[in-house]
Amino acid sequence: MGHITKRSGHYRARWLDPDGRERSRTFSRKADAERHLTAVEGAKLSGAYIDHASKITLAEYAREWAATRPHRPTTAARTAYLISKHIAGTKIGDRRLSTLRASELQG
């Protein structure tokens, strides 16, 4: 669970990311800091947490995801092909994962 500290008229929300690294963000209102911490904790529990400091691209993430799946060799080859054609071969494949919106991925 994260915590909030008051510093020079601002509120700093601090939390641990899923990898155990401490992250923080500053807000002008305590209510905003509390809301952010609640959202971060909920995202961590649901598996939807995105580290906005990460520089991983969508194509790199897709390749890492595919490598962790227990695929048969033919399925792994097809998945690698689909990632290279439909993700890495597009303009969003080189974008940072944290900057993408759901509407861009659906398009």
C-alpha positions in Angstrom: 0.0 0.0 0.0 1.2 3.5 -0.8 1.4 6.5 1.4 1.1 10.3 1.1 3.4 13.0 2.6 2.9 16.7 2.6 5.8 18.7 1.2 5.9 22.5 0.6 2.1 22.8 0.0 2.0 19.7 -2.3 1.2 16.1 -1.6 3.5 13.3 -2.7 1.9 10.0 -3.3 4.5 7.1 -3.0 3.9 3.5 -3.9 5.8 0.3 -4.8 5.4 -0.9 -8.4 4.9 -4.7 -9.1 8.7 -5.0 -9.4 9.2 -3.6 -5.9 10.6 -0.2 -7.0 9.3 2.9 -5.2 7.5 5.4 -7.5 6.0 8.8 -6.7 3.9 11.5 -8.1 3.1 15.0 -6.7 -0.4 16.6 -6.5 -1.6 19.9 -5.3 -4.6 18.4 -3.4 -4.6 15.5 -1.0 -7.8 14.1 -2.4 -6.1 13.8 -5.8 -3.2 12.0 -4.3 -5.5 9.5 -2.5 -7.5 8.9 -5.6 -4.3 8.2 -7.6 -3.0 5.7 -4.9 -6.4 3.9 -5.0 -6.2 3.7 -8.8 -2.6 2.4 -8.7 -3.4 -0.3 -6.1 -6.5 -1.4 -8.1 -4.4 -1.6 -11.3 -1.8 -3.7 -9.5 -4.4 -6.1 -8.2 -6.1 -6.5 -11.6 -2.8 -6.8 -13.5 -3.5 -3.6 -15.5 -0.6 -1.6 -13.9 1.5 0.4 -16.4 4.8 1.9 -15.4 4.9 5.2 -17.1 8.7 5.5 -16.6 9.2 2.3 -18.6 10.7 2.8 -22.1 9.5 -0.6 -23.4 7.8 -0.5 -26.8 4.6 -2.3 -27.8 6.6 -4.6 -30.1 9.1 -5.5 -27.3 6.3 -6.1 -24.9 4.5 -8.4 -27.4 7.6 -10.4 -28.0 8.2 -10.8 -24.3 4.6 -11.8 -23.7 4.8 -14.4 -26.5 8.0 -15.8 -25.0 6.3 -16.6 -21.7 3.4 -18.5 -23.3 3.5 -22.3 -23.5 3.1 -22.6 -27.2 3.8 -25.5 -29.5 6.6 -24.8 -32.0 4.2 -24.1 -34.9 2.0 -21.8 -32.7 5.1 -20.0 -31.5 6.2 -19.4 -35.1 2.8 -18.2 -36.1 2.6 -15.8 -33.1 6.1 -14.4 -33.9 5.0 -13.9 -37.5 1.8 -12.1 -36.4 3.7 -9.9 -34.0 6.2 -8.9 -36.7 3.5 -8.2 -39.3 0.7 -6.6 -37.3 2.6 -5.0 -34.4 6.3 -4.4 -35.2 5.5 -3.6 -38.8 3.2 -0.7 -37.9 3.7 2.8 -36.7 2.5 2.0 -33.1 5.0 -0.9 -32.7 7.8 1.5 -32.0 5.8 3.6 -29.5 6.3 3.3 -25.8 3.7 1.0 -24.2 2.8 3.6 -21.6 1.9 6.3 -24.2 -0.6 4.2 -26.1 -4.4 4.5 -25.6 -6.9 1.7 -26.0 -8.6 3.6 -28.8 -5.3 3.6 -30.8 -4.9 -0.2 -30.3 -8.5 -0.9 -31.4 -8.0 1.1 -34.6 
